[in-house]
Amino acid sequence: MSKYTIIVDPLSTGQEYTAAFKEAGQTPVAVLSGLEPPPAFTGSWHPEEFEHIHYLEGDLEALANALKVYEPEYLIAGSESGVELCDSLTELLIPGTGNVFELSAARRDKWQMAQALARAGVPHLRQLCTADPAEAEQWLRDNDLVGKRLVIKPPKSAAGDEVYTVFEGGDWRERFERVLGRDNKMGLRNDAVLIQEYAEGTEYLVDSYSVDGRHELVDVCRYTKISRGDKIGIYHRIDFLAADDPEVLALWPYTKQVLDAVGIRVGCGHAEVMMTADGPRLIEVAARPSGGGHQMVSELATGDNHIKRTVAHRVRGEFRESFDLVQHLRGIFISAYRTGYFRNREVFDGIDGLKSFHWMKILHDEDAIVPETVDLFTCLAWVILIHSDAQTLDDDYQKVLGMEKAIKIDQP
């Protein structure tokens, strides 16, 4: 077995692979999909942790040839920005061992994702990807969506970046123009816009790990998200569910169809699924580990996570069936209600005295200018509550909400 593990864009959650593979006796090799990481991931790039670093400088074959010295048996996509490059390098270096190469775009581009589901006969939301507002208008007419609630977002983004709602009778063209042509936080130009029917229901995160096309669960969470103005999908709370929970049993067969449809055969799967009145519908799926600090909370709730599953499979050949919920966990994403000076960090004093308190991270200092929370990148703080008693968890949750409500932010 090669002593090297190649990680494509070891950024965001992918940075956690480095220590995990080192602990397993491997030497991590970093490959960056550009000369610099995407803007959203700059702070998670730690070149000092690698003996060997390679960059894509436009010549894919040259990069693949440079990596042959490591005699790779697999490559790992560390973050969303590295998914497609990881697919391409795997196909050049060890063809046939990764996810279905012909469906690579369907694991990154949300329009291609929907097309793949349609071809496979998997129920999906109606949507269109276009740069032409006239085409969008005609599509809305053809699908009886004129004046209905819509979602507008880039076809390639992450963590809720530039995801907007258009309310009934609202001006979809203004949001369309707001997204089109902008550079998103992945460092990509929005050359087109995805218009999607609005999905009503309860949203879930379904994490999986696959080997040779066989899919198994890593964890499942119920999301609670909030809206602010026309910005939707702002993360507010997650609750971990047991593998035998009726909600999970209703979601998992559909999610496996999604994984097959987009060609995930090996490695991490990260799906967001809405349970609607018509059944489960995919919001999006990714072929990389969950981000936003999820690996830590997943391990707390289940004793396992995407990072550990990957190392166990790649280094020791292990493949675990399903997961165990070892303790009840609720994660809370604290929001800043506007941009300005964060004046009362002490509002969270005493939070560690709550019966279910486990951990908190405040991302900004007193008197710092904080951004309005509009996505996962702009949260003000994170809180984790853990307790065996559901009522205690709910009571403490209400107290945390009271603290959030008391946050003071002065206009700059």
Disulfide bonds with the S-S distance in Angstrom:
none
